[in-house]
Amino acid sequence: MPAKGDTFAEARQRMVQEQIAARGVRDPRVLEAMRSVPRHLFVPDEYREWAYSDGPLPIGVGQTISQPYIVALMTELLEIPPKGARVLEIGTGSGYQTAVLAHLADEVFTIERHAALAAQANARLHRLGLDNVHVRVGDGTLGWPEHAPYDGILVTAAAPEMPPALLEQVRIGGRIVIPIGRRGGQTLECWTRREDDFERQAIIPVAFVPLVGEQGWSAG
Ligand code: SAM
């Protein structure tokens, strides 16, 4: 009988093949990261057997870990440069997306508004030896200007509109991937910074939990 760890490894390979590559994610670095990160270590114990299923799962305080395909798609859209990249993530949640980014970027800065989630995620990421990650508790709608400009900014909660602070913190040629729209449903968008403006691209319809903060939704 295979050990439990082996069972998860098989499930993870299937997840990448059937949910991610089959839907068109092609970047080999993204597929490799998705094959490597043990998603079952980022979900609450009671959901462990569903860790590689094709959907989001609850992680506490009304928040979710995103569907694996969406994590892979958003990561691919960022087009993280192969060397020396610095990435900002807004909405650490479980830390799963952070771990995927940490396989592709030299440094990942991530902000979570719920202190309990940030603490858990930080512990998981360090247990996995991902020491290129910096976790902070705070309002991510304001970004993390001390380490800007970033090669990419990934927002994993839904904004009513693009937070202006983030526009100032991405480098020219860099990308911001963000769900924008109503509380119930949004469009995943990819904004690329050009010399004088941003090129804005609509990707697919999505449904994320709200981005709550000074340049996002109000709480409640
Ligand atoms: N990327 C996460 C993962 O892999 O588990 C999933 C994130 S979950 C869909 C969205 C997260 O954004 C929640 O944990 C929520 O608390 C957080 N969030 C919402 N508004 C925020 C804000 N202004 N700043 C930082 N985090 C925020």
py3Dmol code that shows the C-alpha trace and the ligand (Angstrom):
import py3Dmol

protein = """\
ATOM      1  CA  MET A   1       0.000   0.000   0.000  1.00  0.00           C
ATOM      2  CA  PRO A   2       1.480   3.419  -0.898  1.00  0.00           C
ATOM      3  CA  ALA A   3       2.373   5.767   1.957  1.00  0.00           C
ATOM      4  CA  LYS A   4       0.048   8.765   2.419  1.00  0.00           C
ATOM      5  CA  GLY A   5       2.744  11.119   1.067  1.00  0.00           C
ATOM      6  CA  ASP A   6       2.885   9.076  -2.163  1.00  0.00           C
ATOM      7  CA  THR A   7      -0.893   9.227  -2.478  1.00  0.00           C
ATOM      8  CA  PHE A   8      -0.744  13.007  -2.345  1.00  0.00           C
ATOM      9  CA  ALA A   9       2.100  13.091  -4.891  1.00  0.00           C
ATOM     10  CA  GLU A  10      -0.011  11.116  -7.356  1.00  0.00           C
ATOM     11  CA  ALA A  11      -3.028  13.336  -6.718  1.00  0.00           C
ATOM     12  CA  ARG A  12      -0.857  16.408  -7.316  1.00  0.00           C
ATOM     13  CA  GLN A  13       0.424  15.070 -10.679  1.00  0.00           C
ATOM     14  CA  ARG A  14      -3.189  14.383 -11.711  1.00  0.00           C
ATOM     15  CA  MET A  15      -4.253  17.861 -10.583  1.00  0.00           C
ATOM     16  CA  VAL A  16      -1.579  19.456 -12.808  1.00  0.00           C
ATOM     17  CA  GLN A  17      -2.401  17.271 -15.790  1.00  0.00           C
ATOM     18  CA  GLU A  18      -6.198  17.238 -15.649  1.00  0.00           C
ATOM     19  CA  GLN A  19      -7.101  20.608 -14.116  1.00  0.00           C
ATOM     20  CA  ILE A  20      -4.266  22.909 -15.162  1.00  0.00           C
ATOM     21  CA  ALA A  21      -2.373  21.765 -18.281  1.00  0.00           C
ATOM     22  CA  ALA A  22      -5.638  20.496 -19.817  1.00  0.00           C
ATOM     23  CA  ARG A  23      -7.120  24.006 -19.461  1.00  0.00           C
ATOM     24  CA  GLY A  24      -4.235  25.628 -21.313  1.00  0.00           C
ATOM     25  CA  VAL A  25      -1.614  26.662 -18.750  1.00  0.00           C
ATOM     26  CA  ARG A  26       1.645  26.024 -20.625  1.00  0.00           C
ATOM     27  CA  ASP A  27       4.524  27.763 -18.776  1.00  0.00           C
ATOM     28  CA  PRO A  28       6.786  24.860 -17.714  1.00  0.00           C
ATOM     29  CA  ARG A  29       8.048  26.787 -14.669  1.00  0.00           C
ATOM     30  CA  VAL A  30       4.495  27.287 -13.440  1.00  0.00           C
ATOM     31  CA  LEU A  31       3.572  23.636 -14.030  1.00  0.00           C
ATOM     32  CA  GLU A  32       6.713  22.527 -12.173  1.00  0.00           C
ATOM     33  CA  ALA A  33       5.902  24.796  -9.207  1.00  0.00           C
ATOM     34  CA  MET A  34       2.348  23.416  -9.102  1.00  0.00           C
ATOM     35  CA  ARG A  35       3.797  19.871  -9.135  1.00  0.00           C
ATOM     36  CA  SER A  36       6.143  20.706  -6.256  1.00  0.00           C
ATOM     37  CA  VAL A  37       4.071  22.605  -3.686  1.00  0.00           C
ATOM     38  CA  PRO A  38       2.254  20.248  -1.270  1.00  0.00           C
ATOM     39  CA  ARG A  39      -1.235  21.828  -1.301  1.00  0.00           C
ATOM     40  CA  HIS A  40      -2.442  19.376   1.384  1.00  0.00           C
ATOM     41  CA  LEU A  41      -0.181  21.156   3.904  1.00  0.00           C
ATOM     42  CA  PHE A  42      -2.023  24.449   3.277  1.00  0.00           C
ATOM     43  CA  VAL A  43      -5.596  23.317   3.975  1.00  0.00           C
ATOM     44  CA  PRO A  44      -7.205  22.626   7.364  1.00  0.00           C
ATOM     45  CA  ASP A  45      -6.887  18.956   8.460  1.00  0.00           C
ATOM     46  CA  GLU A  46     -10.570  18.234   7.868  1.00  0.00           C
ATOM     47  CA  TYR A  47     -10.229  19.148   4.164  1.00  0.00           C
ATOM     48  CA  ARG A  48      -6.942  17.359   3.548  1.00  0.00           C
ATOM     49  CA  GLU A  49      -8.405  14.595   1.408  1.00  0.00           C
ATOM     50  CA  TRP A  50      -9.926  17.254  -0.903  1.00  0.00           C
ATOM     51  CA  ALA A  51      -6.682  19.230  -1.156  1.00  0.00           C
ATOM     52  CA  TYR A  52      -6.181  18.307  -4.849  1.00  0.00           C
ATOM     53  CA  SER A  53      -9.811  18.667  -5.893  1.00  0.00           C
ATOM     54  CA  ASP A  54     -10.845  21.163  -8.562  1.00  0.00           C
ATOM     55  CA  GLY A  55     -12.113  24.037  -6.417  1.00  0.00           C
ATOM     56  CA  PRO A  56     -11.515  26.489  -3.556  1.00  0.00           C
ATOM     57  CA  LEU A  57     -11.668  25.291   0.090  1.00  0.00           C
ATOM     58  CA  PRO A  58     -12.382  27.111   3.379  1.00  0.00           C
ATOM     59  CA  ILE A  59      -9.335  28.144   5.442  1.00  0.00           C
ATOM     60  CA  GLY A  60     -11.102  29.875   8.363  1.00  0.00           C
ATOM     61  CA  VAL A  61     -12.332  33.427   9.162  1.00  0.00           C
ATOM     62  CA  GLY A  62     -14.615  33.244   6.129  1.00  0.00           C
ATOM     63  CA  GLN A  63     -11.668  33.042   3.676  1.00  0.00           C
ATOM     64  CA  THR A  64     -10.659  30.468   1.063  1.00  0.00           C
ATOM     65  CA  ILE A  65      -7.663  28.882  -0.622  1.00  0.00           C
ATOM     66  CA  SER A  66      -8.250  29.456  -4.362  1.00  0.00           C
ATOM     67  CA  GLN A  67      -8.925  26.768  -6.976  1.00  0.00           C
ATOM     68  CA  PRO A  68      -5.588  25.273  -8.169  1.00  0.00           C
ATOM     69  CA  TYR A  69      -6.270  26.230 -11.807  1.00  0.00           C
ATOM     70  CA  ILE A  70      -6.825  29.872 -10.844  1.00  0.00           C
ATOM     71  CA  VAL A  71      -3.563  29.893  -8.838  1.00  0.00           C
ATOM     72  CA  ALA A  72      -1.682  28.519 -11.866  1.00  0.00           C
ATOM     73  CA  LEU A  73      -3.384  30.871 -14.338  1.00  0.00           C
ATOM     74  CA  MET A  74      -2.707  33.980 -12.233  1.00  0.00           C
ATOM     75  CA  THR A  75       0.920  32.927 -11.766  1.00  0.00           C
ATOM     76  CA  GLU A  76       1.369  32.386 -15.499  1.00  0.00           C
ATOM     77  CA  LEU A  77      -0.208  35.772 -16.294  1.00  0.00           C
ATOM     78  CA  LEU A  78       2.367  37.525 -14.093  1.00  0.00           C
ATOM     79  CA  GLU A  79       5.181  36.424 -16.470  1.00  0.00           C
ATOM     80  CA  ILE A  80       7.754  36.481 -13.664  1.00  0.00           C
ATOM     81  CA  PRO A  81      11.253  37.095 -15.085  1.00  0.00           C
ATOM     82  CA  PRO A  82      13.547  34.069 -14.696  1.00  0.00           C
ATOM     83  CA  LYS A  83      16.219  35.915 -12.672  1.00  0.00           C
ATOM     84  CA  GLY A  84      16.181  38.367  -9.789  1.00  0.00           C
ATOM     85  CA  ALA A  85      12.408  38.876  -9.700  1.00  0.00           C
ATOM     86  CA  ARG A  86      10.619  40.558  -6.815  1.00  0.00           C
ATOM     87  CA  VAL A  87       6.885  39.936  -6.488  1.00  0.00           C
ATOM     88  CA  LEU A  88       4.179  41.379  -4.232  1.00  0.00           C
ATOM     89  CA  GLU A  89       1.105  39.329  -3.288  1.00  0.00           C
ATOM     90  CA  ILE A  90      -1.963  40.873  -1.637  1.00  0.00           C
ATOM     91  CA  GLY A  91      -3.991  38.302   0.341  1.00  0.00           C
ATOM     92  CA  THR A  92      -1.649  35.651   1.768  1.00  0.00           C
ATOM     93  CA  GLY A  93      -4.525  33.473   3.024  1.00  0.00           C
ATOM     94  CA  SER A  94      -3.184  29.939   3.529  1.00  0.00           C
ATOM     95  CA  GLY A  95       0.187  30.814   1.948  1.00  0.00           C
ATOM     96  CA  TYR A  96      -0.302  28.332  -0.925  1.00  0.00           C
ATOM     97  CA  GLN A  97      -0.172  30.887  -3.742  1.00  0.00           C
ATOM     98  CA  THR A  98       2.781  32.491  -1.939  1.00  0.00           C
ATOM     99  CA  ALA A  99       4.646  29.160  -2.014  1.00  0.00           C
ATOM    100  CA  VAL A 100       4.018  28.795  -5.756  1.00  0.00           C
ATOM    101  CA  LEU A 101       5.350  32.330  -6.331  1.00  0.00           C
ATOM    102  CA  ALA A 102       8.373  31.569  -4.139  1.00  0.00           C
ATOM    103  CA  HIS A 103       9.395  28.828  -6.607  1.00  0.00           C
ATOM    104  CA  LEU A 104       9.521  31.387  -9.443  1.00  0.00           C
ATOM    105  CA  ALA A 105      10.680  34.668  -7.899  1.00  0.00           C
ATOM    106  CA  ASP A 106      13.818  35.544  -5.946  1.00  0.00           C
ATOM    107  CA  GLU A 107      11.782  37.380  -3.318  1.00  0.00           C
ATOM    108  CA  VAL A 108       8.089  37.346  -2.477  1.00  0.00           C
ATOM    109  CA  PHE A 109       6.458  39.986  -0.281  1.00  0.00           C
ATOM    110  CA  THR A 110       2.961  39.084   0.873  1.00  0.00           C
ATOM    111  CA  ILE A 111       0.358  40.963   2.937  1.00  0.00           C
ATOM    112  CA  GLU A 112      -2.615  39.519   4.830  1.00  0.00           C
ATOM    113  CA  ARG A 113      -5.182  41.517   6.833  1.00  0.00           C
ATOM    114  CA  HIS A 114      -6.053  38.630   9.217  1.00  0.00           C
ATOM    115  CA  ALA A 115      -3.206  38.177  11.705  1.00  0.00           C
ATOM    116  CA  ALA A 116      -4.112  34.532  12.474  1.00  0.00           C
ATOM    117  CA  LEU A 117      -3.936  33.530   8.781  1.00  0.00           C
ATOM    118  CA  ALA A 118      -0.663  35.417   8.310  1.00  0.00           C
ATOM    119  CA  ALA A 119       0.923  33.649  11.300  1.00  0.00           C
ATOM    120  CA  GLN A 120      -0.152  30.191  10.109  1.00  0.00           C
ATOM    121  CA  ALA A 121       1.004  30.864   6.560  1.00  0.00           C
ATOM    122  CA  ASN A 122       4.356  32.194   7.750  1.00  0.00           C
ATOM    123  CA  ALA A 123       4.941  29.059   9.853  1.00  0.00           C
ATOM    124  CA  ARG A 124       4.046  26.739   6.936  1.00  0.00           C
ATOM    125  CA  LEU A 125       6.251  28.578   4.458  1.00  0.00           C
ATOM    126  CA  HIS A 126       9.269  28.495   6.761  1.00  0.00           C
ATOM    127  CA  ARG A 127       8.685  24.826   7.602  1.00  0.00           C
ATOM    128  CA  LEU A 128       8.945  24.173   3.857  1.00  0.00           C
ATOM    129  CA  GLY A 129      12.239  26.080   3.777  1.00  0.00           C
ATOM    130  CA  LEU A 130      10.869  28.935   1.644  1.00  0.00           C
ATOM    131  CA  ASP A 131      13.043  31.622   3.197  1.00  0.00           C
ATOM    132  CA  ASN A 132      12.632  34.042   0.275  1.00  0.00           C
ATOM    133  CA  VAL A 133       9.150  34.972   1.536  1.00  0.00           C
ATOM    134  CA  HIS A 134       8.304  37.980   3.719  1.00  0.00           C
ATOM    135  CA  VAL A 135       4.852  37.974   5.344  1.00  0.00           C
ATOM    136  CA  ARG A 136       3.262  41.109   6.790  1.00  0.00           C
ATOM    137  CA  VAL A 137      -0.061  41.797   8.504  1.00  0.00           C
ATOM    138  CA  GLY A 138      -1.776  44.892   7.117  1.00  0.00           C
ATOM    139  CA  ASP A 139      -3.885  46.519   4.444  1.00  0.00           C
ATOM    140  CA  GLY A 140      -2.567  45.308   1.104  1.00  0.00           C
ATOM    141  CA  THR A 141      -4.610  47.854  -0.870  1.00  0.00           C
ATOM    142  CA  LEU A 142      -1.808  50.275   0.010  1.00  0.00           C
ATOM    143  CA  GLY A 143       0.871  47.883  -1.256  1.00  0.00           C
ATOM    144  CA  TRP A 144       4.310  47.614   0.368  1.00  0.00           C
ATOM    145  CA  PRO A 145       6.101  50.713  -0.973  1.00  0.00           C
ATOM    146  CA  GLU A 146       9.391  50.097   0.874  1.00  0.00           C
ATOM    147  CA  HIS A 147      10.310  47.249  -1.524  1.00  0.00           C
ATOM    148  CA  ALA A 148       8.818  48.699  -4.737  1.00  0.00           C
ATOM    149  CA  PRO A 149       9.062  48.594  -7.692  1.00  0.00           C
ATOM    150  CA  TYR A 150       7.919  44.989  -8.144  1.00  0.00           C
ATOM    151  CA  ASP A 151       8.199  42.875 -11.299  1.00  0.00           C
ATOM    152  CA  GLY A 152       4.684  41.671 -10.627  1.00  0.00           C
ATOM    153  CA  ILE A 153       1.800  42.245  -8.211  1.00  0.00           C
ATOM    154  CA  LEU A 154      -0.784  39.536  -7.672  1.00  0.00           C
ATOM    155  CA  VAL A 155      -4.021  40.367  -5.839  1.00  0.00           C
ATOM    156  CA  THR A 156      -5.931  37.322  -4.594  1.00  0.00           C
ATOM    157  CA  ALA A 157      -9.068  39.127  -3.365  1.00  0.00           C
ATOM    158  CA  ALA A 158     -11.669  41.032  -5.377  1.00  0.00           C
ATOM    159  CA  ALA A 159     -11.359  44.803  -5.718  1.00  0.00           C
ATOM    160  CA  PRO A 160     -14.144  47.222  -6.725  1.00  0.00           C
ATOM    161  CA  GLU A 161     -11.514  48.961  -8.874  1.00  0.00           C
ATOM    162  CA  MET A 162      -7.723  49.001  -9.224  1.00  0.00           C
ATOM    163  CA  PRO A 163      -6.173  50.368  -5.991  1.00  0.00           C
ATOM    164  CA  PRO A 164      -4.180  53.433  -7.171  1.00  0.00           C
ATOM    165  CA  ALA A 165      -1.321  52.673  -4.730  1.00  0.00           C
ATOM    166  CA  LEU A 166      -0.541  49.442  -6.595  1.00  0.00           C
ATOM    167  CA  LEU A 167      -0.193  51.240  -9.943  1.00  0.00           C
ATOM    168  CA  GLU A 168       2.729  53.180  -8.504  1.00  0.00           C
ATOM    169  CA  GLN A 169       4.518  50.078  -7.189  1.00  0.00           C
ATOM    170  CA  VAL A 170       4.981  47.998 -10.345  1.00  0.00           C
ATOM    171  CA  ARG A 171       7.976  48.568 -12.612  1.00  0.00           C
ATOM    172  CA  ILE A 172       7.662  49.535 -16.276  1.00  0.00           C
ATOM    173  CA  GLY A 173       7.005  46.291 -18.166  1.00  0.00           C
ATOM    174  CA  GLY A 174       5.699  44.628 -14.995  1.00  0.00           C
ATOM    175  CA  ARG A 175       2.193  43.245 -14.512  1.00  0.00           C
ATOM    176  CA  ILE A 176      -0.626  43.431 -12.001  1.00  0.00           C
ATOM    177  CA  VAL A 177      -3.050  40.491 -11.965  1.00  0.00           C
ATOM    178  CA  ILE A 178      -6.254  41.259 -10.075  1.00  0.00           C
ATOM    179  CA  PRO A 179      -9.967  40.363  -9.951  1.00  0.00           C
ATOM    180  CA  ILE A 180     -12.083  43.526 -10.392  1.00  0.00           C
ATOM    181  CA  GLY A 181     -15.852  43.833 -10.131  1.00  0.00           C
ATOM    182  CA  ARG A 182     -18.853  43.407  -7.842  1.00  0.00           C
ATOM    183  CA  ARG A 183     -18.762  41.532  -4.535  1.00  0.00           C
ATOM    184  CA  GLY A 184     -20.527  38.509  -6.090  1.00  0.00           C
ATOM    185  CA  GLY A 185     -18.540  38.135  -9.334  1.00  0.00           C
ATOM    186  CA  GLN A 186     -15.594  39.750 -11.070  1.00  0.00           C
ATOM    187  CA  THR A 187     -13.346  39.691 -14.128  1.00  0.00           C
ATOM    188  CA  LEU A 188      -9.767  38.575 -13.724  1.00  0.00           C
ATOM    189  CA  GLU A 189      -7.696  41.373 -15.242  1.00  0.00           C
ATOM    190  CA  CYS A 190      -4.054  41.737 -16.223  1.00  0.00           C
ATOM    191  CA  TRP A 191      -2.572  45.259 -16.312  1.00  0.00           C
ATOM    192  CA  THR A 192       0.856  45.751 -17.928  1.00  0.00           C
ATOM    193  CA  ARG A 193       2.747  48.962 -17.159  1.00  0.00           C
ATOM    194  CA  ARG A 194       3.974  50.805 -20.245  1.00  0.00           C
ATOM    195  CA  GLU A 195       6.101  53.986 -20.277  1.00  0.00           C
ATOM    196  CA  ASP A 196       3.133  56.346 -19.916  1.00  0.00           C
ATOM    197  CA  ASP A 197       0.089  54.212 -19.172  1.00  0.00           C
ATOM    198  CA  PHE A 198      -1.239  50.692 -18.553  1.00  0.00           C
ATOM    199  CA  GLU A 199      -2.437  48.113 -21.056  1.00  0.00           C
ATOM    200  CA  ARG A 200      -5.548  46.498 -19.547  1.00  0.00           C
ATOM    201  CA  GLN A 201      -6.631  42.972 -20.502  1.00  0.00           C
ATOM    202  CA  ALA A 202      -9.749  41.065 -19.369  1.00  0.00           C
ATOM    203  CA  ILE A 203      -9.052  37.354 -18.882  1.00  0.00           C
ATOM    204  CA  ILE A 204     -11.982  35.304 -17.462  1.00  0.00           C
ATOM    205  CA  PRO A 205     -14.937  35.664 -15.063  1.00  0.00           C
ATOM    206  CA  VAL A 206     -14.060  34.725 -11.456  1.00  0.00           C
ATOM    207  CA  ALA A 207     -15.534  34.873  -7.929  1.00  0.00           C
ATOM    208  CA  PHE A 208     -13.147  35.943  -5.164  1.00  0.00           C
ATOM    209  CA  VAL A 209     -13.676  37.030  -1.547  1.00  0.00           C
ATOM    210  CA  PRO A 210     -13.603  40.850  -1.187  1.00  0.00           C
ATOM    211  CA  LEU A 211     -10.446  42.927  -0.910  1.00  0.00           C
ATOM    212  CA  VAL A 212     -11.184  44.878   2.280  1.00  0.00           C
ATOM    213  CA  GLY A 213      -9.206  48.040   2.926  1.00  0.00           C
ATOM    214  CA  GLU A 214      -8.646  51.737   2.404  1.00  0.00           C
ATOM    215  CA  GLN A 215      -8.483  51.375  -1.414  1.00  0.00           C
ATOM    216  CA  GLY A 216     -10.848  48.373  -1.570  1.00  0.00           C
ATOM    217  CA  TRP A 217     -14.222  47.451  -0.049  1.00  0.00           C
ATOM    218  CA  SER A 218     -15.276  48.521   3.432  1.00  0.00           C
ATOM    219  CA  ALA A 219     -15.578  45.687   5.989  1.00  0.00           C
ATOM    220  CA  GLY A 220     -19.000  44.019   6.527  1.00  0.00           C
TER     221      GLY A 220
END
"""
ligand_1 = """\
27
SAM
N -3.793 33.326 -1.981
C -4.507 32.669 -0.928
C -4.153 31.217 -0.789
O -3.413 30.683 -1.618
O -4.612 30.620 0.191
C -5.989 32.820 -1.049
C -6.401 34.154 -0.647
S -8.076 34.379 -0.219
C -8.937 34.053 -1.703
C -8.019 36.167 -0.104
C -7.259 36.683 1.084
O -7.152 38.079 0.961
C -7.953 36.400 2.406
O -7.095 35.706 3.258
C -8.269 37.796 2.945
O -8.207 37.900 4.349
C -7.197 38.626 2.270
N -7.463 40.059 2.173
C -8.614 40.700 1.872
N -8.425 42.034 1.865
C -7.110 42.242 2.144
C -6.292 43.411 2.266
N -6.750 44.644 2.082
N -4.987 43.232 2.549
C -4.464 42.003 2.731
N -5.194 40.865 2.647
C -6.493 40.983 2.340
"""
view = py3Dmol.view(width=600, height=400)
view.addModel(protein, "pdb")
view.setStyle({"model": 0}, {"cartoon": {"style": "trace"}})
view.addModel(ligand_1, "xyz")
view.setStyle({"model": 1}, {"stick": {}})
view.zoomTo()
view.show()
